[in-house]
């Protein structure tokens, strides 16, 4: 697959799961980006009803992954599940461990209807 390095803009032949630019040697944490996107999206689908949207923004050297949904309920900080074998309840722990930064914000109601919330995470090049 061909992929353009966001740092130096050179085209590279890369494997999907591992991208290191051969020109400037910058490593992009693609598996972390995939994991964070999956966790944020899964939390939105599992815990809310209605539409949701995923947004990826590249602000060199930071990739911001954000998910918006219509629920005004902000996710709570991670608390270990009572049952260590539980199949759910670790999304926020993954977010805290993998993201370089993350946050959440409620969006108030406006002329277009309910605002909901956005939960975001950031990954930095070379971090």
Number of C-alpha atoms within 10 A of each C-alpha: 8 11 15 14 20 16 15 12 12 14 15 16 13 15 11 11 10 12 20 17 22 14 13 12 13 16 17 23 18 15 13 16 20 12 16 25 21 13 18 23 19 14 16 25 14 8 11 16 11 9 11 17 12 16 11 15 11 13 11 11 14 17 18 21 22 22 22 23 25 20 20 17 13 14 16 8 10 14 10 12 12 8 9 9 7 10 8 9 16 15 19 19 13 16 23 17 10 17 20 13 14 16 14 16 15 17 16 11 11 8 6 6 9 14 17 19 22 23 21 23 24 23 23 18 14 11 11
